Amino acid sequence: MGAGVGLYLGCGDEGEPGWQQDMAMTRQEALRLVESRFWESMTSAEIAQFQLNEDRLCMPFGVFQAAVERALGRSVVTYEFGFNRDGLKAELLRATGAAGNGGGSKECR
C-alpha cells in the first residue's frame, strides 16, 4: 500500500469495533496505487475493507463493487456506496469477522 496508508482494527465513535484508516491518502498516492494494480494480490474481503475505508478510489470501480459483492455474498447497487457506506462497512465487518482478518482483536466500549 502507499506510504503511511493502512488499516487497523479500532473502535468507532460509539465504541464499536471496526476497520479504521491510519492516515489520509494523497491524490498522488492513490494514483500510484492505481498504476501498481495492488488489488490483484488481495482477497475480495481485503479489497472491500481497504476501499470502503479510503475516500479516494484506488482501483477501477467495477473491481471494488465486485469485491464487495463477493465479500458480502449479495448484489450491491451503486447508490449504496454513496448513501450507505457506513452500513456497508458494518455489514462487511460482520460478514468477515474482524478478528480473523489481520487486524487482531481489540476490546471496545
Secondary structure by P-SEA (a helix, b strand, c coil): ccccccccccccccccbbbbbcccccaaaaaaaaaacccccccaaaaaaaaaacccccccaaaaaaaaaaaaccccccccccccaaaaaaaaaaacccccccccccccc
